[in-house]
Amino acid sequence: MPDFDLFVIGAGSGGVRCARIAAQNGARVGIAESRHWGGTCVNLGCVPKKLMVYASEGAEAAEDARAYGWDVEIGAHDWTRFIAAKDKEITRLDGIYKSMLDKAGVGLFVGRAKLIDAHTIEIGPGPLDEKATPQRVTAEKIVIATGGRPVRPPIEGAELGIISDEAFHLTERPERVCIIGGGYIGIEFAGIFAGLGSKVDLVFRQDLPLRGFDQELREKLLEALPKHGITVHAGVSPEKIEALEAGARRVSLSNGTTIDTDCVFFATGRKPATDGLGLETLGVKTEKGAVVVDAHSATSVSNLYAIGDVTDRINLTPVAIAEGHTLAERLFSSHTPRDWAYETTPKAVFFSETLASVGLTEEEAAKESDLDVFTASFRPLRQTLIGRDRKAFMKLIVSRDSQKVVGAHMMGDAAAELMQGVAIAVTAGLTKRDFDRTIGIHPTTAEEFVTMRSPTRQVSRTS
């Protein structure tokens, strides 16, 4: 008889949820973690990043307060004090994740796990315990939930830059930062460092940032970046990084431009963390490093499953949690697994002006039907006394055939909080008439989503 009914490799958000739900349904469950309880999101991603966003908003909030009559002095930001406070909170959350597993009756193993065969896992030394004695356990079913890791580009001098994992533990804030990459991480950290007072250069190889987002939203972001003090280098790539005196760096770009900076920050993507797991030995099918799974998270080996970023599907924490929850219920619950609407997964980028989306982009929707597109761009009431050149942008995409709202996009204050509610409506398949007959809350930015009456434009279906 195996030691466990289920063994999970990786205690990130998805792995923890899968282990807990399986244990609550009577399974004997073990879990191994080599780096941090709670995984990337809690330790080196969503949570500390959001705390850094909050920190970066302090100076602007003080300026806003003065516009509203408060006698406020804006002092210098204490990076060391903030990092210490952030680390204390992350340590607390780590303990909560570990406690939740323990209370659910999950066996906890500290160390780096690898597959010996389809039912045997060896847990050896890892960053959490570098002197751990290797041990082997067996399990009827195994879940791979090891997430992803940031990568450096293959250019000369790449070792002179940092990746996002290291950004959370810098001993001091660099006065000049060159961020390479225009995705989620690059945009968010550009806003963070600019808000804290650093001179930021942002380099990305496409003409617009945030590939995969709605084109019009991307254009609005490109317009906003310089207004936040960020120097944009679009349509170019870094070719070489050189070390200068006093720890400075020189970045050479493909257009011949050079940037002298104190810190080069690579936000050039992530890859599934499959190295060293032993997948090749078992013949687990992978593509570009990602574990290939079916709709039920099953791999090519019958008793092995994979969830979260290691599968490189929708790389968001709530999706990993949903996949882990569903898998545990499917394997061990007598009830029908919970249904999740992955196709309408909302997403947000926590820039200084938050961007949020749900459903289809205009470009995607136009491939399926004729469209009515509704947009609004205006200065929110909060900004009127401040005098800052900042507008909210909101957009609804409606299928002309069904009149369903198939996409919603926004850039502006509280966009992420607002979009979570709109995501319910889009997931439910509500029509534009449902939006129109909903009475708004006044005065709010959110009410604009229910007061757009005339289409900005009509778009014909593309071939």
Phi, psi and chi 1 to 4 in degrees:
 res  aa     phi    psi   chi1   chi2   chi3   chi4
   1 MET       -  130.3 -176.6  178.2 -175.9      -
   2 PRO   -65.7  160.1   23.7  -33.4      -      -
   3 ASP   -65.5  -34.4  -60.2  -43.7      -      -
   4 PHE  -135.0  151.6  -63.0  100.4      -      -
   5 ASP   -75.1  -34.3  -59.7  -46.2      -      -
   6 LEU  -143.2  134.5  179.9   73.3      -      -
   7 PHE  -126.5  130.2 -164.0   91.7      -      -
   8 VAL  -109.5  127.8 -179.8      -      -      -
   9 ILE   -99.7  105.5  -59.2  176.2      -      -
  10 GLY   115.3  117.7      -      -      -      -
  11 ALA  -106.3   46.7      -      -      -      -
  12 GLY   -82.3 -168.5      -      -      -      -
  13 SER   -59.2  -44.8  -61.3      -      -      -
  14 GLY   -68.8  -44.8      -      -      -      -
  15 GLY   -63.6  -42.2      -      -      -      -
  16 VAL   -63.4  -45.4  167.7      -      -      -
  17 ARG   -62.4  -44.2  176.5   62.8   66.7   89.7
  18 CYS   -60.1  -46.5 -173.5      -      -      -
  19 ALA   -63.0  -45.2      -      -      -      -
  20 ARG   -64.0  -46.8  -74.8  179.2   53.4 -135.1
  21 ILE   -66.6  -38.7  -61.9  -57.1      -      -
  22 ALA   -62.9  -44.5      -      -      -      -
  23 ALA   -63.8  -40.1      -      -      -      -
  24 GLN   -66.0  -19.6  -70.4  169.9    7.0      -
  25 ASN   -98.1   17.3  -80.7  -79.6      -      -
  26 GLY    94.7    0.8      -      -      -      -
  27 ALA   -79.4  149.6      -      -      -      -
  28 ARG   -86.6  115.5  -63.8  171.6  -58.8  128.8
  29 VAL  -124.7  138.8 -178.1      -      -      -
  30 GLY  -124.7  156.4      -      -      -      -
  31 ILE  -145.8  142.0 -169.1  168.2      -      -
  32 ALA  -121.1  139.8      -      -      -      -
  33 GLU  -138.5  132.2  174.9   54.9   44.6      -
  34 SER  -101.8  -19.3   65.2      -      -      -
  35 ARG  -119.4  -66.0  -59.5  178.6   75.7 -156.7
  36 HIS  -144.3  130.0  -51.6  -79.6      -      -
  37 TRP   -65.2  129.4  -61.4  104.1      -      -
  38 GLY   100.1  -13.9      -      -      -      -
  39 GLY    71.3 -161.6      -      -      -      -
  40 THR   -62.6  -46.2  -65.6      -      -      -
  41 CYS   -55.4  -47.6  177.8      -      -      -
  42 VAL   -75.8  -35.2  172.9      -      -      -
  43 ASN  -103.3  -38.8  -65.3  -87.1      -      -
  44 LEU  -136.0   32.1  -61.4  165.4      -      -
  45 GLY  -153.5 -121.2      -      -      -      -
  46 CYS   -49.4  -52.2  -39.9      -      -      -
  47 VAL   -69.4  -56.7  175.4      -      -      -
  48 PRO   -62.8  -33.2   21.2  -32.6      -      -
  49 LYS   -61.1  -44.2  178.6 -119.5    0.0 -137.6
  50 LYS   -65.8  -36.2 -168.1   69.4  179.7  -70.1
  51 LEU   -63.1  -37.5  -65.9  175.7      -      -
  52 MET   -68.8  -35.7  -65.5  179.0   86.6      -
  53 VAL   -61.3  -46.3  169.8      -      -      -
  54 TYR   -57.7  -43.4  -70.4  145.9      -      -
  55 ALA   -61.3  -40.2      -      -      -      -
  56 SER   -69.9  -16.5   71.0      -      -      -
  57 GLU   -86.8   -5.3  -66.0  171.2  -20.0      -
  58 GLY   -62.0  -47.3      -      -      -      -
  59 ALA   -64.0  -42.3      -      -      -      -
  60 GLU   -66.4  -38.3 -169.2  171.2  -86.6      -
  61 ALA   -62.6  -37.1      -      -      -      -
  62 ALA   -67.1  -40.5      -      -      -      -
  63 GLU   -61.5  -41.6  -69.0  177.2   -1.7      -
  64 ASP   -62.2  -41.1  -66.4   -5.3      -      -
  65 ALA   -61.3  -39.0      -      -      -      -
  66 ARG   -63.9  -37.4  -74.4 -160.1  -61.5 -145.7
  67 ALA   -64.3  -25.1      -      -      -      -
  68 TYR   -99.2   17.5  -81.8   91.1      -      -
  69 GLY    99.8   -1.3      -      -      -      -
  70 TRP   -84.1  141.1  -70.0   93.4      -      -
  71 ASP   -89.3   89.7 -175.4   10.3      -      -
  72 VAL  -118.6  132.7  177.2      -      -      -
  73 GLU  -101.4  136.2  -68.6  -63.0  -34.2      -
  74 ILE  -100.5  109.9  -55.2  172.9      -      -
  75 GLY   -92.1 -171.4      -      -      -      -
  76 ALA   -81.1  150.2      -      -      -      -
  77 HIS   -82.6  133.2  179.9 -100.1      -      -
  78 ASP   -96.2   93.5 -171.0  -27.1      -      -
  79 TRP   -60.6  -44.3  174.2  -91.5      -      -
  80 THR   -61.1  -43.9  -58.3      -      -      -
  81 ARG   -65.8  -40.0 -175.9  156.6   61.4   94.8
  82 PHE   -65.0  -46.5  163.5   66.1      -      -
  83 ILE   -60.9  -39.0  -67.1  -62.6      -      -
  84 ALA   -63.6  -42.2      -      -      -      -
  85 ALA   -66.3  -40.9      -      -      -      -
  86 LYS   -61.7  -46.7 -178.3  -94.5  -63.9  179.9
  87 ASP   -62.8  -36.6  -71.9  -13.9      -      -
  88 LYS   -63.0  -42.7 -178.3  178.2  179.2 -179.7
  89 GLU   -66.8  -39.6  174.0   60.4   11.6      -
  90 ILE   -66.1  -39.7  -61.6  -52.5      -      -
  91 THR   -60.9  -40.2  -60.9      -      -      -
  92 ARG   -62.2  -43.7 -175.7 -174.7   73.6   84.4
  93 LEU   -67.1  -37.7  -67.3  175.1      -      -
  94 ASP   -55.4  -45.0  -83.1   -0.2      -      -
  95 GLY   -63.5  -36.2      -      -      -      -
  96 ILE   -65.2  -45.0  -71.0  174.9      -      -
  97 TYR   -60.6  -45.1  -89.9   78.9      -      -
  98 LYS   -64.2  -39.8 -171.0  174.2 -178.8 -178.7
  99 SER   -65.6  -39.4  176.5      -      -      -
 100 MET   -61.5  -41.8  -74.0 -168.0  -59.2      -
 101 LEU   -65.7  -43.9  -70.8  165.6      -      -
 102 ASP   -61.8  -45.1 -165.0   38.0      -      -
 103 LYS   -66.3  -27.9  -71.2  177.6 -179.1  178.0
 104 ALA   -79.1   -5.7      -      -      -      -
 105 GLY    85.6   20.2      -      -      -      -
 106 VAL   -84.0  133.7  176.6      -      -      -
 107 GLY   -74.8  126.7      -      -      -      -
 108 LEU  -102.4  131.2  -52.5 -178.6      -      -
 109 PHE  -127.4  127.9  -65.9   82.4      -      -
 110 VAL  -101.4  119.7  175.0      -      -      -
 111 GLY   149.7  174.4      -      -      -      -
 112 ARG   -87.9  122.7 -165.1 -179.2  -57.5  -81.3
 113 ALA   -98.3  146.2      -      -      -      -
 114 LYS  -144.8  155.2   67.1  177.2 -179.4  178.7
 115 LEU   -87.3  126.3  -62.4  165.8      -      -
 116 ILE   -89.7  -44.3  -57.0  -57.5      -      -
 117 ASP  -148.3 -170.7   58.3   42.5      -      -
 118 ALA   -65.7  -14.1      -      -      -      -
 119 HIS  -128.4    4.6  -65.6  -78.6      -      -
 120 THR  -123.2  131.0  -53.7      -      -      -
 121 ILE  -120.4  133.5  -52.6  100.0      -      -
 122 GLU  -107.3  128.6 -178.6  176.3  -86.3      -
 123 ILE  -109.4  117.5  -57.8  105.1      -      -
 124 GLY  -120.1 -168.9      -      -      -      -
 125 PRO   -59.4  145.9  -22.9   34.0      -      -
 126 GLY  -151.3  178.9      -      -      -      -
 127 PRO   -54.5  -33.5  -27.2   36.0      -      -
 128 LEU   -72.8  -28.4  -84.1  175.4      -      -
 129 ASP  -152.1   92.3 -172.1   -7.0      -      -
 130 GLU   -76.4  -10.5  -64.5 -179.4   -7.9      -
 131 LYS  -110.4   15.2  -62.6 -179.0  179.5  179.5
 132 ALA   -63.3  139.6      -      -      -      -
 133 THR   -80.5  125.2  -58.4      -      -      -
 134 PRO   -56.9  139.1  -24.8   35.2      -      -
 135 GLN  -140.6  154.9   56.6 -178.5  -46.2      -
 136 ARG  -118.9  140.7  -68.4 -171.3  177.6 -172.8
 137 VAL  -132.6  161.0  -63.4      -      -      -
 138 THR  -120.4  153.6   56.3      -      -      -
 139 ALA  -149.7  146.3      -      -      -      -
 140 GLU   -68.1  -43.0 -178.6   63.5   31.3      -
 141 LYS  -131.0  146.6  -59.4  179.7 -173.2  -60.0
 142 ILE  -130.2  137.6  -61.4  170.5      -      -
 143 VAL  -116.6  127.5  176.1      -      -      -
 144 ILE   -94.6  117.8  -58.3  163.3      -      -
 145 ALA  -138.6   50.9      -      -      -      -
 146 THR   -90.2   -1.3   47.1      -      -      -
 147 GLY    69.8 -148.6      -      -      -      -
 148 GLY  -134.1  171.9      -      -      -      -
 149 ARG  -133.9  143.5  -61.1  -78.2 -173.9  -88.6
 150 PRO   -68.8  151.1   23.4  -31.5      -      -
 151 VAL  -125.9  153.3  -64.7      -      -      -
 152 ARG   -95.4  148.7  -72.7  179.2  168.9   83.6
 153 PRO   -74.1  154.2   28.9  -35.5      -      -
 154 PRO   -81.6   70.4   30.6  -34.5      -      -
 155 ILE  -125.6  160.7   61.5  173.1      -      -
 156 GLU   -63.0  129.2 -178.1 -178.1  -14.8      -
 157 GLY    83.1   13.3      -      -      -      -
 158 ALA   -59.7  -28.3      -      -      -      -
 159 GLU   -66.7  -12.6   72.0  -79.1   -2.5      -
 160 LEU   -83.8   -7.5  -62.6  173.2      -      -
 161 GLY  -102.6  170.6      -      -      -      -
 162 ILE  -110.4  163.0   66.7  168.9      -      -
 163 ILE  -111.9  173.8   53.4  177.2      -      -
 164 SER   -60.3  -34.4   57.5      -      -      -
 165 ASP   -55.4  -39.1  -73.9    4.9      -      -
 166 GLU   -78.5  -24.0  -61.8  165.5  -74.2      -
 167 ALA   -63.2  -27.7      -      -      -      -
 168 PHE   -76.6   -8.6  -65.6  108.0      -      -
 169 HIS  -129.8   23.9  -60.1  -69.2      -      -
 170 LEU   -62.7  136.4  -69.2  170.9      -      -
 171 THR   -72.5  -23.9   55.1      -      -      -
 172 GLU  -148.9  156.3   59.1 -176.1   25.1      -
 173 ARG   -78.0  125.7  175.4 -178.7   59.2   79.8
 174 PRO   -69.4  139.7   22.4  -31.1      -      -
 175 GLU   -71.8  -30.1  -68.9  -63.3  -36.2      -
 176 ARG  -127.5  130.3  -59.9  174.1  -61.5  173.3
 177 VAL  -130.7  131.5 -175.6      -      -      -
 178 CYS  -110.3  112.7  178.9      -      -      -
 179 ILE  -100.1  127.3  -63.1  176.5      -      -
 180 ILE  -104.7  112.3  -47.6  -64.9      -      -
 181 GLY   128.5  134.3      -      -      -      -
 182 GLY  -113.2   26.9      -      -      -      -
 183 GLY   -92.1 -163.4      -      -      -      -
 184 TYR   -47.4  -56.9  -78.3   79.9      -      -
 185 ILE   -65.5  -43.6  -63.9  171.9      -      -
 186 GLY   -62.1  -45.4      -      -      -      -
 187 ILE   -66.2  -44.6  -64.4  -59.2      -      -
 188 GLU   -64.7  -44.4  -70.2  176.7  -25.2      -
 189 PHE   -73.6  -26.9  -87.2   96.6      -      -
 190 ALA   -60.9  -44.4      -      -      -      -
 191 GLY   -65.3  -39.8      -      -      -      -
 192 ILE   -62.2  -54.3  -72.5  167.8      -      -
 193 PHE   -67.4  -37.6  -77.9  113.1      -      -
 194 ALA   -63.8  -41.3      -      -      -      -
 195 GLY   -64.7  -29.5      -      -      -      -
 196 LEU   -86.3   -4.5  -67.8  172.2      -      -
 197 GLY   110.1    2.4      -      -      -      -
 198 SER   -79.9  152.6  -61.3      -      -      -
 199 LYS   -82.9  120.7  178.0 -174.0 -179.9  -62.4
 200 VAL  -115.5  127.8  178.2      -      -      -
 201 ASP  -108.4  130.5  -74.1  -85.7      -      -
 202 LEU  -117.3  120.9  178.4   63.6      -      -
 203 VAL  -115.9  126.7  177.7      -      -      -
 204 PHE  -146.8  150.8   47.6   88.0      -      -
 205 ARG   -83.0  -18.1   63.0 -175.0  179.4 -176.0
 206 GLN   -89.3  170.2  -65.5 -164.1  -25.1      -
 207 ASP   -73.2  -27.1  -67.7  -24.5      -      -
 208 LEU  -127.7  151.2  -65.4  171.7      -      -
 209 PRO   -78.4  172.0   29.6  -35.1      -      -
 210 LEU    56.8   61.3  -67.7 -177.5      -      -
 211 ARG   -55.7  137.6 -176.8 -179.0   62.4  179.1
 212 GLY    98.5  -17.0      -      -      -      -
 213 PHE   -87.3  167.7  -83.0   72.7      -      -
 214 ASP   -57.5  135.0 -176.6   85.4      -      -
 215 GLN   -55.7  -45.1  175.0   90.0   -3.6      -
 216 GLU   -66.3  -36.3 -162.6  168.0    6.6      -
 217 LEU   -65.4  -40.2 -160.0   64.5      -      -
 218 ARG   -63.0  -39.4  -61.6  171.2   70.9 -165.6
 219 GLU   -64.9  -40.6  -68.4  170.2   -6.6      -
 220 LYS   -62.7  -39.8  -64.0  -66.0 -177.4 -176.5
 221 LEU   -64.9  -43.2  173.7   59.7      -      -
 222 LEU   -58.5  -39.0 -175.1   64.6      -      -
 223 GLU   -66.2  -33.6  -67.1  173.6    9.6      -
 224 ALA   -79.7  -29.6      -      -      -      -
 225 LEU   -54.2  -49.4  -72.7  167.2      -      -
 226 PRO   -63.8  -27.8  -21.9   34.2      -      -
 227 LYS   -67.1  -16.1  -63.0  176.9 -177.2  178.9
 228 HIS  -101.5   15.3  -68.4  -88.2      -      -
 229 GLY    80.9   16.6      -      -      -      -
 230 ILE   -99.1  125.2  -62.3  166.2      -      -
 231 THR   -85.8  121.2  -58.4      -      -      -
 232 VAL   -98.9  133.4  176.1      -      -      -
 233 HIS  -121.9   89.9  -53.9  -95.0      -      -
 234 ALA   -94.7  149.7      -      -      -      -
 235 GLY    73.2   19.8      -      -      -      -
 236 VAL  -133.4  163.9  -65.4      -      -      -
 237 SER  -130.9  152.0  -59.0      -      -      -
 238 PRO   -74.7  141.4   29.3  -34.9      -      -
 239 GLU  -114.9  -25.0  -66.2 -171.3  -26.6      -
 240 LYS  -160.5  143.8 -177.5  171.7   64.2  173.9
 241 ILE  -119.2  130.7  -45.7  -65.4      -      -
 242 GLU  -122.2  148.0  -59.6  172.3   84.7      -
 243 ALA   -86.5  134.1      -      -      -      -
 244 LEU  -112.1 -176.4  -57.3  178.9      -      -
 245 GLU   -69.6  155.4  -65.6 -179.0   -3.3      -
 246 ALA    59.5   30.6      -      -      -      -
 247 GLY    80.8    3.3      -      -      -      -
 248 ALA   -75.2  165.7      -      -      -      -
 249 ARG  -131.1  151.7  -54.7  -74.4 -172.6 -108.5
 250 ARG  -121.5  125.3  174.8  165.1  -67.6  162.6
 251 VAL  -105.8  122.1 -177.7      -      -      -
 252 SER   -98.3  126.4  -62.3      -      -      -
 253 LEU  -101.7  163.7  -57.4 -179.9      -      -
 254 SER   -66.8  -17.3   56.5      -      -      -
 255 ASN   -94.7    9.3   62.8   -4.0      -      -
 256 GLY    92.2   -8.3      -      -      -      -
 257 THR   -75.5  147.8  -58.4      -      -      -
 258 THR  -122.5  147.3   59.1      -      -      -
 259 ILE  -125.9  121.5  -59.7  169.5      -      -
 260 ASP   -92.9  131.4  -71.4   -6.6      -      -
 261 THR  -150.4  166.9 -174.0      -      -      -
 262 ASP   -93.2  -19.6  -60.3  -47.9      -      -
 263 CYS  -151.1  129.2  175.2      -      -      -
 264 VAL  -103.4  121.5  179.4      -      -      -
 265 PHE  -112.8  113.1 -177.2  141.0      -      -
 266 PHE   -86.7  116.8  -69.3  117.1      -      -
 267 ALA  -121.0   55.3      -      -      -      -
 268 THR  -103.5   27.4   46.3      -      -      -
 269 GLY   106.8  173.9      -      -      -      -
 270 ARG  -132.0  159.5  -60.6  171.8   65.4   84.6
 271 LYS  -129.5  151.3   69.0  173.7 -175.6  177.1
 272 PRO   -58.8  138.8  -25.1   35.7      -      -
 273 ALA   -88.4   80.7      -      -      -      -
 274 THR  -112.4   -7.3   54.5      -      -      -
 275 ASP   -61.6  133.8  -66.6  -15.8      -      -
 276 GLY    80.4    4.2      -      -      -      -
 277 LEU   -82.3  -16.5  -74.9  176.6      -      -
 278 GLY    84.5   20.0      -      -      -      -
 279 LEU   -65.7  -35.4  -58.7 -177.5      -      -
 280 GLU   -63.0  -38.9  -55.8   84.6   -2.7      -
 281 THR   -60.7  -36.0  -56.4      -      -      -
 282 LEU   -88.2   -9.7  -85.6   67.2      -      -
 283 GLY    77.7   26.6      -      -      -      -
 284 VAL   -70.3  126.2  176.6      -      -      -
 285 LYS   -71.7  131.9 -174.6  177.9 -179.9 -179.4
 286 THR  -132.6  158.6   61.6      -      -      -
 287 GLU  -135.9  118.9  -72.7 -176.5    2.6      -
 288 LYS    53.5   36.9  -62.9 -179.7  179.1  179.0
 289 GLY    88.9  -15.3      -      -      -      -
 290 ALA   -87.7  142.5      -      -      -      -
 291 VAL   -74.2  127.2  179.8      -      -      -
 292 VAL   -83.3  127.1  176.1      -      -      -
 293 VAL  -132.3  161.8  -66.2      -      -      -
 294 ASP   -92.5 -169.3   63.9   14.2      -      -
 295 ALA   -64.3  -17.3      -      -      -      -
 296 HIS  -105.6   18.1  -60.2  -52.9      -      -
 297 SER    67.4   18.4  -63.9      -      -      -
 298 ALA   -86.0  138.1      -      -      -      -
 299 THR   -88.4 -173.2   72.9      -      -      -
 300 SER   -74.1  -10.3   57.5      -      -      -
 301 VAL  -103.1  127.6  176.6      -      -      -
 302 SER   -54.9  -37.1   60.4      -      -      -
 303 ASN  -102.3    7.7   68.0  -55.4      -      -
 304 LEU  -106.6  137.9  -97.4   59.1      -      -
 305 TYR  -129.7  162.3  -57.9   84.4      -      -
 306 ALA  -145.4  140.9      -      -      -      -
 307 ILE  -138.0  160.6   58.4  173.1      -      -
 308 GLY    78.8 -157.2      -      -      -      -
 309 ASP   -65.1  -20.1  -69.6    8.8      -      -
 310 VAL   -65.2  -17.3   75.8      -      -      -
 311 THR   -95.4  -10.4   66.8      -      -      -
 312 ASP    53.4   50.5 -161.8   20.5      -      -
 313 ARG  -101.8  -95.9  -69.0  178.2  -74.7  179.5
 314 ILE  -105.2  103.2  -56.6  175.6      -      -
 315 ASN   -85.6   71.8  -63.6  -22.7      -      -
 316 LEU  -134.5  142.7  -64.4  169.9      -      -
 317 THR   -54.4  -48.3  -67.0      -      -      -
 318 PRO   -61.1  -29.3  -24.7   36.5      -      -
 319 VAL   -70.5  -43.3  172.4      -      -      -
 320 ALA   -59.5  -40.9      -      -      -      -
 321 ILE   -63.0  -44.3  -69.3  171.8      -      -
 322 ALA   -63.4  -42.6      -      -      -      -
 323 GLU   -63.4  -42.3  -69.1  171.7   -6.1      -
 324 GLY   -65.1  -42.2      -      -      -      -
 325 HIS   -62.6  -48.6 -167.2  122.8      -      -
 326 THR   -62.6  -42.8  -58.9      -      -      -
 327 LEU   -62.8  -45.1  177.6   60.2      -      -
 328 ALA   -61.7  -41.6      -      -      -      -
 329 GLU   -66.8  -40.1  -72.3 -172.9  -26.8      -
 330 ARG   -64.0  -37.6 -179.4  175.5  -67.1  111.2
 331 LEU   -81.2  -32.2  -64.9  177.6      -      -
 332 PHE  -129.7   -7.7  -61.1  106.5      -      -
 333 SER   -97.2  148.6  174.2      -      -      -
 334 SER   -84.7   -8.0   58.4      -      -      -
 335 HIS   -94.8  160.8  -57.3  -67.4      -      -
 336 THR   -65.6  131.1  -58.0      -      -      -
 337 PRO   -58.7  149.4  -23.3   33.6      -      -
 338 ARG   -59.8  146.3 -174.2  179.8  -57.5 -169.3
 339 ASP   -97.3  131.2  179.4   36.2      -      -
 340 TRP  -122.3  139.8  -56.3   81.6      -      -
 341 ALA   -95.6   79.5      -      -      -      -
 342 TYR   -63.7  -31.4  -64.8  111.0      -      -
 343 GLU   -68.2  -17.7   66.8  -81.6    4.2      -
 344 THR  -117.4   39.2   52.9      -      -      -
 345 THR   -66.6  119.2  -61.9      -      -      -
 346 PRO   -75.6  158.0   26.2  -30.8      -      -
 347 LYS  -145.1  155.2   55.2 -172.0  179.0 -178.2
 348 ALA  -144.9  148.9      -      -      -      -
 349 VAL  -119.5  118.1  179.3      -      -      -
 350 PHE   -89.2   65.2  -66.1   99.0      -      -
 351 PHE   -79.5  176.3 -179.6   59.8      -      -
 352 SER   -57.5  -32.2  -49.9      -      -      -
 353 GLU  -114.2  107.1  -64.8  177.4   61.2      -
 354 THR   -63.0  141.0  -53.3      -      -      -
 355 LEU  -112.5  141.3  -62.5   92.2      -      -
 356 ALA  -148.4  146.9      -      -      -      -
 357 SER  -146.3  154.9  -66.5      -      -      -
 358 VAL  -148.2  144.0   64.5      -      -      -
 359 GLY    80.9 -153.2      -      -      -      -
 360 LEU   -84.5  147.3  -58.6  176.7      -      -
 361 THR   -74.8  166.7   66.8      -      -      -
 362 GLU   -60.4  -38.5 -178.5  178.1  -27.3      -
 363 GLU   -66.5  -40.3  -62.6   71.6   39.7      -
 364 GLU   -69.6  -43.9  -67.8  167.3  -20.8      -
 365 ALA   -65.4  -33.9      -      -      -      -
 366 ALA   -68.0  -15.8      -      -      -      -
 367 LYS   -79.1  -14.0  -64.8  176.7 -177.8  178.3
 368 GLU  -108.5  -29.5  -60.6 -174.9    4.2      -
 369 SER  -164.8  170.0   69.8      -      -      -
 370 ASP   -67.3  150.2  -65.8  -22.1      -      -
 371 LEU  -127.6  150.1  -54.4  175.6      -      -
 372 ASP  -109.5  121.7  -69.0  -31.5      -      -
 373 VAL  -110.9  124.8  178.1      -      -      -
 374 PHE  -111.9  129.6  -61.4   78.7      -      -
 375 THR  -134.9  156.2   64.1      -      -      -
 376 ALA  -146.4  137.1      -      -      -      -
 377 SER  -136.3  122.3 -178.5      -      -      -
 378 PHE  -158.6  162.2   57.5   95.2      -      -
 379 ARG   -86.9  118.2  178.1  176.1  -69.6 -178.4
 380 PRO   -63.3  153.5  -21.2   33.4      -      -
 381 LEU   -53.4  -39.3  179.0   61.9      -      -
 382 ARG   -57.8  -31.6 -179.8 -178.0 -179.5   87.2
 383 GLN   -83.1  -11.5  -60.4  -68.1  -26.4      -
 384 THR   -65.0  -39.3   56.0      -      -      -
 385 LEU   -83.3  -20.5  -62.6 -170.6      -      -
 386 ILE   -77.3  -35.0  -62.3  168.0      -      -
 387 GLY    79.4   13.9      -      -      -      -
 388 ARG   -81.0  142.9 -168.7  177.9  -69.3  116.9
 389 ASP   -80.7   82.3 -179.0   17.2      -      -
 390 ARG  -145.9  127.7 -173.3  172.8  -61.7  176.9
 391 LYS  -123.5  149.7  -68.7 -175.8  177.3 -178.6
 392 ALA   -84.2  143.9      -      -      -      -
 393 PHE  -125.3  130.0  172.4   73.7      -      -
 394 MET  -134.6  146.0  -56.0  168.2   77.0      -
 395 LYS  -148.9  133.3  179.8  174.9 -174.8  176.4
 396 LEU  -120.3  136.7  -70.6  177.0      -      -
 397 ILE  -114.4  121.7  -58.7  167.8      -      -
 398 VAL  -119.8  129.4  179.1      -      -      -
 399 SER   -71.8  123.0  168.6      -      -      -
 400 ARG   -67.8  -29.5 -159.6  175.8  -50.8  154.6
 401 ASP   -69.8  -52.1  -66.1  -23.4      -      -
 402 SER   -94.6  -17.1   66.3      -      -      -
 403 GLN    64.6   13.8  -78.2  -60.7  -65.2      -
 404 LYS   -76.9  144.6  -72.4 -177.0  178.3 -179.8
 405 VAL   -79.6  110.2  177.2      -      -      -
 406 VAL  -101.6   -7.6  -63.8      -      -      -
 407 GLY  -159.6  145.7      -      -      -      -
 408 ALA  -140.3  138.0      -      -      -      -
 409 HIS  -142.6  145.6  -51.0  -84.8      -      -
 410 MET  -153.2  147.7  178.4  178.4  173.7      -
 411 MET  -134.3  123.3  178.1  174.3  169.7      -
 412 GLY   155.2  177.6      -      -      -      -
 413 ASP   -56.5  135.7  -65.3  -18.7      -      -
 414 ALA    61.7   22.8      -      -      -      -
 415 ALA   -59.6  -40.0      -      -      -      -
 416 ALA   -66.6  -43.1      -      -      -      -
 417 GLU   -63.4  -40.8  -56.7  -70.7  -14.1      -
 418 LEU   -68.8  -41.4 -165.2  160.2      -      -
 419 MET   -67.7  -25.2 -164.1   58.6   65.9      -
 420 GLN   -60.5  -39.1 -177.6   66.6   80.1      -
 421 GLY   -71.0  -41.2      -      -      -      -
 422 VAL   -63.1  -32.2  176.0      -      -      -
 423 ALA   -60.8  -33.2      -      -      -      -
 424 ILE   -62.6  -43.9  -60.9  171.9      -      -
 425 ALA   -65.3  -42.6      -      -      -      -
 426 VAL   -67.8  -40.6  174.9      -      -      -
 427 THR   -62.8  -37.6  -61.1      -      -      -
 428 ALA   -75.3   -8.1      -      -      -      -
 429 GLY    74.6   31.0      -      -      -      -
 430 LEU   -69.8  153.9  -61.9 -172.2      -      -
 431 THR   -95.1  169.9   65.5      -      -      -
 432 LYS   -62.1  -32.7 -177.4   61.7  168.9   62.6
 433 ARG   -63.4  -36.6 -178.6  173.5 -178.7  -84.8
 434 ASP   -62.8  -39.5  -67.6  -44.3      -      -
 435 PHE   -65.7  -44.5  -84.0   67.0      -      -
 436 ASP   -64.6  -33.8  -68.7  -16.3      -      -
 437 ARG   -89.0    3.2   67.0 -167.0 -172.8   95.6
 438 THR   -87.1  127.2  -59.7      -      -      -
 439 ILE   -79.3  132.8  -63.5  174.4      -      -
 440 GLY   -79.4  163.4      -      -      -      -
 441 ILE   -97.4  121.0  -59.0  172.0      -      -
 442 HIS  -117.5  141.6 -175.8   73.0      -      -
 443 PRO   -92.0  121.9   30.2  -29.7      -      -
 444 THR  -140.0  161.7   64.2      -      -      -
 445 THR   -72.1  -36.2  -62.0      -      -      -
 446 ALA   -59.2  -30.7      -      -      -      -
 447 GLU   -63.2  -18.7   67.6 -179.1  -49.8      -
 448 GLU   -62.6  -29.6 -165.3   68.2   25.8      -
 449 PHE   -66.2  -19.1  -89.8  134.3      -      -
 450 VAL  -113.0   11.4  -61.8      -      -      -
 451 THR  -123.6    7.7   57.6      -      -      -
 452 MET   -77.4  112.1  -62.4 -176.7 -166.1      -
 453 ARG  -102.0  -40.1  -66.8  -68.5 -179.5 -102.7
 454 SER  -112.0  135.7  -59.5      -      -      -
 455 PRO   -61.1  139.7  -18.7   30.7      -      -
 456 THR   -68.5  -36.8  -54.5      -      -      -
 457 ARG  -160.7  161.3   59.5 -176.8  172.6  -87.2
 458 GLN  -114.5  136.5  -66.7 -174.3  -44.5      -
 459 VAL  -120.3  129.4  178.3      -      -      -
 460 SER   -82.2  149.5  -62.0      -      -      -
 461 ARG   -59.9  135.2 -178.9  175.7 -179.9  175.2
 462 THR   -87.9  152.0   57.9      -      -      -
 463 SER   -76.1      -   58.4      -      -      -
